[in-house]
Amino acid sequence: RAHIDGKALGPMSLRIMTPSTSSSYATVASRTRASTTKRTPPPAAFRHRRNASTTMTLATPRREAYYGANDDDETIIDRTPSMYDKLINIFDTRAEKDWIGLLASSAKWAELRAGVFERLKQRAQACDDPDEELRLSKLRRKMIDLDGRVDGYRELFDEVREKDDEMWEGFVASRRASMPVEFFQFLSFKLEALVADEDKEEKEKESMAKDVARLLSLCDAYDQAVKDQELLDQATGTFQELLQVDTLEAMNAKIDELAAEEKLSPALMLTAAKAYMSVKESEYTSTEVKDVMAHLYFKMKDTMGRQQPKEVRILKYVLSIEGPQDQRNALEEAFTPGPELEEADTDLLWCEPSSLLKTIDVVLNAYHSSNGKKSLSGDAAGMMSPEIIERMKVVKQMILAHFSD
C-alpha cells in the first residue's frame, strides 16, 4: 500500500536528497579565503557581469528538511513541485474511500499538506482548460475537507482517552453523533500503522488497541439502547423519579426495586452516565450534587452488574487477575461448591467448570464469527477486545487441563 511519508510509495517514492552543493560552497569559500593576492578591480561593467554570473552559479533550488531530521542523518525530503505532483497523483488516482487510510497512516502528512494544497491551487490557476481547472479545484476542496475531518477524529480520540474510565460511557452518550463509520475507519488505519511500526513499544500498541476496542463496544451498546425511542423516554422518566427521592437510602431502595422488576435497562444506564459526566465536568455544579450523582451512577452500575449470570461475573473476575498461578487459584475457589452470598462489596459465587467453559465458548464464537467486531452489548462487549480474548483462551486451556473430567 502506498504511503505518503517518503518511506514507501512504491514506484512513486518521494525523492530523498542530500545537499550536493555543500561541497561546492566549501570549495568557493576556501578559494576565497585562500586568496591573498591583491588584484586590480575590473571596470564597473565587467564587475557587475561577474557578480551576476557568480550568483547564478551558486543558486540552488530551496529544499527543507523534514520534521524531526535533526540527528546525524542529513537526509531531507524534496519539497519541489514535482514531488507534490506525485503526492497529488496518488490521491487523484485512488478511490476516495482509500484517502483516509493514506492520511491516517502518514506520520508526516501534517508537514506536507500545506504544500500539497498550495500546489493544487497553483495548477488549477495555471490551467487553460476550464474543465481541468474545475476538476483540480474540486479535488483540492475534497482533500481539504477530509483533512479537517481527520484532524477532528484525532482530537476526539485524544479527548476520550484523557477521560477517567468511569467517564467513557457518558462521553459516548454525549458525543456518539461525532463518531461515524469513518471515525472508526480512521482508528483502524491508525492502529494498523502503529502496530506495523517496529520503533513503537508494545505497551503503546496494546494500549491503543484496548482503547479502540472499548470505545467500539461502548458505541455498540449505545446504538442498541437507543433503537427504541419509547424505552429512552421511559428511562428519562425513571431517572427523573430517582432524582426526586429525599435520601441516599431511599435512592438505593428505589434502584433495588427497579432491579427486582427488571427495569434497570441499558437505556437507563446511558441516561445516568450522560448526566453523571455533564455534572462532574461542570464548574457551576455544587460538590454535594456531584456526590449524589456519582452515588446514583455507581450504585446503578453495580446493581446492574449483579444482574448478570454468575458465570459471566466469575469469568470477568478471573480475567482481571494477573498471573497464571493466581488465576488458577481463583478458578479452584470458583469451582468449590458452597453457600452463595452477595454483600456490599464482595460476592461469594461458584459454578461448575462446564458452565464456565460454555460461557467462554459463547464469547469466543461471537468474536471469531464477527472477525473481531463487537456483536454483544454492555459489559459482555467489554470482553471482546483482542487482549481479553487472548487471556480468555489461556483461561480456557487452564480449565481443560486442570478442572475438566
C-alpha positions in Angstrom: 0.0 0.0 0.0 1.3 3.4 -0.9 2.2 5.8 1.9 2.9 9.5 1.8 5.8 9.8 4.2 8.7 9.4 1.9 9.3 5.8 3.0 7.2 3.5 0.9 5.4 5.0 -2.1 6.3 2.1 -4.3 7.0 3.4 -7.8 6.1 6.9 -6.7 8.6 7.2 -3.8 9.5 10.7 -2.7 12.9 11.8 -3.8 15.2 11.7 -0.8 18.1 14.0 -1.5 21.3 15.2 0.2 22.7 18.6 -0.4 25.1 18.1 -3.3 26.1 21.7 -3.4 27.6 21.9 0.1 30.9 20.7 -1.2 30.9 23.4 -4.0 30.1 26.0 -1.3 33.1 24.9 0.7 35.3 25.0 -2.4 34.3 28.5 -3.3 34.6 29.6 0.3 38.1 28.0 0.7 39.3 29.6 -2.5 38.1 33.0 -1.4 39.8 32.7 2.0 43.0 31.3 0.5 43.4 34.1 -2.0 45.9 36.7 -0.6 47.0 38.3 -3.8 45.7 41.9 -4.2 44.1 42.2 -7.6 43.1 45.3 -9.5 39.3 45.6 -9.6 37.9 45.2 -13.1 35.9 48.0 -14.8 32.5 48.6 -13.4 30.7 46.9 -16.3 32.7 43.8 -16.1 32.5 43.8 -12.3 28.7 43.7 -12.4 28.6 41.0 -15.0 31.0 38.8 -13.0 28.9 39.1 -9.8 25.8 38.2 -11.7 27.5 35.1 -13.1 28.7 34.0 -9.7 25.2 34.4 -8.2 23.7 32.2 -10.9 26.3 29.6 -10.3 25.7 29.4 -6.5 21.8 29.5 -6.7 20.2 26.2 -5.9 16.5 25.0 -5.5 15.2 25.5 -2.0 14.9 22.2 -0.1 13.6 21.9 3.5 14.5 19.2 6.0 11.6 17.0 7.0 10.2 17.2 10.5 12.5 15.6 13.0 15.6 15.3 10.8 17.9 16.9 13.4 20.3 14.0 14.0 23.4 12.9 12.2 21.4 11.7 9.2 21.2 14.7 6.8 18.5 13.1 4.6 15.9 15.6 3.6 12.6 15.4 1.7 12.4 17.0 -1.6 9.6 19.7 -1.5 9.8 20.7 -5.1 6.6 21.0 -7.2 7.3 17.6 -8.9 7.3 15.9 -5.5 4.0 17.5 -4.6 2.6 16.5 -8.1 3.5 12.8 -7.2 1.5 13.1 -4.0 -1.4 14.7 -5.8 -1.4 12.0 -8.3 -1.7 9.3 -5.6 -4.9 10.9 -4.3 -6.1 11.6 -7.9 -5.8 8.0 -9.0 -7.1 6.4 -5.8 -10.7 5.9 -4.8 -11.9 8.5 -2.3 -12.6 5.7 0.2 -8.9 5.0 0.3 -7.8 8.5 1.1 -8.5 8.3 4.9 -6.1 5.4 5.1 -3.3 7.4 3.4 -3.8 10.3 5.9 -4.2 8.0 9.0 -1.1 6.0 8.3 1.1 9.0 7.5 3.4 10.4 10.2 4.4 13.5 8.1 1.1 14.5 6.4 0.8 17.4 8.8 4.1 18.8 7.4 3.2 18.1 3.8 -0.4 19.1 3.4 0.0 22.9 3.1 2.4 22.4 0.2 0.1 19.9 -1.5 -2.9 22.2 -1.2 -0.9 25.2 -2.5 0.4 23.2 -5.4 -3.1 22.1 -6.4 -4.2 25.7 -6.2 -1.3 26.8 -8.5 -2.0 24.1 -11.0 -5.7 24.9 -11.1 -5.0 28.6 -11.7 -2.5 27.9 -14.4 -5.0 25.7 -16.4 -6.1 26.8 -19.8 -8.8 24.1 -19.8 -11.8 25.3 -17.7 -12.9 21.7 -17.1 -9.5 20.7 -15.8 -9.4 23.8 -13.6 -12.7 22.8 -12.1 -11.6 19.2 -11.6 -8.4 20.2 -9.8 -10.3 22.8 -7.6 -12.8 20.1 -6.7 -10.0 17.6 -5.8 -8.4 20.2 -3.6 -11.6 21.0 -1.8 -12.3 17.3 -1.1 -8.8 16.8 0.2 -9.1 19.8 2.5 -12.5 18.7 3.8 -11.2 15.2 4.6 -8.1 16.6 6.2 -10.3 18.7 8.5 -12.4 15.7 9.4 -9.3 13.6 10.2 -8.0 16.3 12.5 -11.3 16.3 14.3 -11.2 12.5 14.7 -7.7 12.6 16.1 -8.7 15.3 18.6 -11.9 13.4 19.6 -9.9 10.1 20.2 -7.3 12.0 22.3 -10.1 13.7 24.2 -11.8 10.4 25.2 -8.5 8.8 26.2 -7.9 11.7 28.6 -11.1 10.9 30.5 -11.3 8.8 33.6 -12.5 5.3 33.0 -15.9 5.9 34.5 -16.5 8.9 32.2 -16.2 6.9 28.9 -19.8 5.7 28.9 -21.2 9.2 29.4 -18.8 10.6 26.9 -20.1 8.2 24.2 -23.7 9.0 25.1 -23.0 12.7 24.6 -20.7 12.5 21.6 -21.9 9.5 19.7 -23.0 11.6 16.7 -19.4 12.7 16.3 -18.3 9.1 15.8 -19.5 7.9 12.3 -18.2 4.9 10.5 -15.4 7.0 9.0 -14.1 7.8 12.5 -13.6 4.1 13.2 -12.0 3.6 9.8 -9.5 6.2 10.8 -8.8 4.5 14.1 -8.4 1.1 12.3 -5.8 2.5 9.9 -4.1 4.4 12.7 -3.8 1.3 14.8 -2.6 -0.8 11.8 0.2 1.8 11.1 1.1 1.8 14.8 1.3 -2.0 15.0 3.5 -2.1 11.9 5.9 0.5 13.3 8.8 -1.5 14.8 10.1 1.6 16.6 7.0 1.8 18.8 6.8 -0.1 22.1 4.4 -3.0 22.5 2.8 -1.3 25.5 1.8 1.7 23.4 0.3 -0.6 20.7 -1.6 -2.7 23.3 -2.9 0.4 25.0 -4.4 1.9 21.7 -5.8 -1.5 20.7 -7.6 -1.8 24.1 -8.9 1.8 23.9 -10.2 1.3 20.4 -12.0 -1.9 21.3 -13.6 -0.4 24.4 -14.8 2.6 22.5 -16.3 0.5 19.8 -18.1 -1.7 22.3 -19.5 1.3 24.1 -20.8 2.7 20.9 -22.3 -0.6 20.0 -24.1 -0.8 23.4 -25.3 2.8 22.9 -26.7 2.0 19.5 -28.5 -1.0 20.8 -30.0 1.0 23.7 -31.3 3.9 21.6 -33.1 1.8 18.9 -36.3 2.1 20.9 -37.3 5.7 21.5 -40.1 4.6 23.8 -37.6 2.9 26.1 -35.4 6.0 26.1 -38.4 8.1 27.1 -39.2 5.7 29.9 -35.6 5.7 31.0 -35.6 9.5 31.2 -38.8 9.5 33.3 -37.4 6.8 35.6 -34.2 8.7 36.1 -36.1 11.9 37.0 -38.0 9.9 39.6 -34.7 8.7 41.1 -33.6 12.3 41.5 -36.7 13.2 43.4 -36.0 11.0 46.4 -35.0 12.6 49.7 -32.2 10.4 50.9 -29.5 8.2 49.6 -31.1 5.3 51.4 -34.3 5.9 49.6 -32.4 6.1 46.3 -30.7 2.8 47.0 -34.1 1.2 47.8 -35.6 2.6 44.6 -32.7 1.2 42.5 -33.0 -2.2 44.1 -36.7 -2.1 43.4 -36.1 -1.3 39.7 -33.6 -4.2 39.5 -36.1 -6.6 41.0 -38.7 -5.5 38.5 -36.1 -5.9 35.7 -36.4 -2.2 34.8 -32.7 -1.3 35.2 -32.2 -1.2 31.5 -29.2 -0.2 29.4 -31.1 2.9 28.3 -31.4 3.9 31.9 -27.7 3.3 32.5 -26.8 5.5 29.5 -29.1 8.3 30.7 -27.4 8.1 34.1 -23.9 8.0 32.6 -24.6 11.1 30.4 -25.9 13.0 33.4 -23.0 12.0 35.6 -20.4 13.1 33.0 -22.1 16.5 32.5 -22.4 17.2 36.2 -18.9 16.1 37.0 -17.3 18.3 34.4 -19.4 21.3 35.2 -17.7 24.2 37.1 -21.1 25.5 38.2 -22.4 22.4 40.0 -22.0 22.1 43.8 -19.9 19.3 45.3 -23.0 17.9 47.0 -24.8 17.5 43.7 -21.8 15.9 42.1 -21.5 13.4 45.0 -25.2 12.5 44.8 -25.0 11.9 41.0 -21.8 9.8 41.4 -23.5 7.7 44.1 -26.5 7.2 41.8 -24.5 6.2 38.8 -22.1 3.8 40.5 -25.0 2.2 42.6 -26.9 1.6 39.3 -23.8 0.2 37.6 -23.0 -2.1 40.5 -26.6 -3.3 40.8 -26.9 -3.9 37.0 -23.7 -5.8 37.1 -25.1 -8.2 39.7 -28.0 -9.0 37.3 -25.5 -10.7 35.0 -25.3 -14.6 35.1 -22.9 -15.7 37.8 -20.7 -17.4 35.2 -20.1 -14.0 33.5 -19.3 -12.4 36.8 -16.8 -15.2 37.7 -15.2 -15.0 34.3 -14.7 -11.2 34.5 -13.2 -11.6 37.9 -10.7 -14.3 36.8 -9.7 -12.2 33.7 -9.0 -9.3 36.0 -6.3 -11.3 37.8 -2.7 -11.0 36.7 -0.5 -14.1 36.6 -1.4 -17.7 35.7 -0.9 -19.1 39.3 -3.3 -16.5 40.8 -5.8 -17.2 38.1 -5.6 -21.0 38.8 -6.2 -20.4 42.5 -9.2 -18.2 41.7 -10.6 -20.9 39.4 -10.2 -23.5 42.1 -12.2 -21.3 44.6 -14.8 -20.7 41.9 -15.3 -24.4 41.3 -15.6 -25.2 45.0 -19.3 -25.7 46.0 -20.5 -23.7 48.9 -23.1 -21.1 50.0 -23.5 -18.1 47.7 -23.6 -14.7 49.4 -23.8 -11.2 47.9 -22.5 -8.4 50.2 -21.9 -4.7 49.8 -18.5 -5.1 48.1 -17.9 -8.9 47.9 -19.8 -11.7 46.2 -19.3 -15.4 47.1 -20.2 -17.4 43.9 -19.4 -20.8 42.5 -20.2 -22.7 39.3 -19.3 -25.9 37.5 -16.3 -25.9 35.2 -18.5 -27.0 32.3 -20.8 -23.9 32.8 -17.8 -21.5 32.7 -16.4 -23.2 29.6 -19.8 -22.7 27.9 -19.7 -19.0 28.7 -16.2 -18.7 27.4 -17.1 -20.5 24.1 -20.1 -18.2 23.6 -17.8 -15.1 23.8 -15.1 -16.7 21.6 -17.5 -17.9 19.0 -19.2 -14.5 18.8 -15.7 -12.8 18.5 -14.5 -15.1 15.7 -17.7 -15.2 13.8 -17.7 -11.4 13.5 -13.9 -11.2 12.8 -13.3 -9.2 15.9 -16.2 -6.9 15.6 -18.4 -6.3 18.5 -21.7 -8.2 18.4 -22.5 -8.1 22.1 -23.6 -5.1 24.1 -23.0 -3.8 27.6 -20.3 -5.4 29.8 -20.3 -8.6 27.7 -19.0 -6.5 24.8 -16.2 -5.3 27.1 -14.7 -8.8 26.9 -14.4 -8.6 23.2 -11.1 -6.8 22.9 -8.2 -8.7 21.3 -6.2 -8.6 24.5 -9.1 -10.0 26.7 -9.8 -12.7 24.1 -6.2 -14.0 24.2 -6.4 -14.1 28.0 -9.7 -15.9 27.8 -8.1 -18.6 25.6 -5.4 -19.1 28.3 -8.1 -19.5 31.0 -10.0 -22.0 28.8 -6.9 -24.1 28.4 -6.3 -23.9 32.1 -9.8 -25.2 32.9 -9.5 -28.0 30.3 -6.1 -29.1 31.7 -6.8 -28.9 35.5 -10.5 -28.9 36.1 -12.2 -31.0 33.4 -13.0 -34.7 33.6 
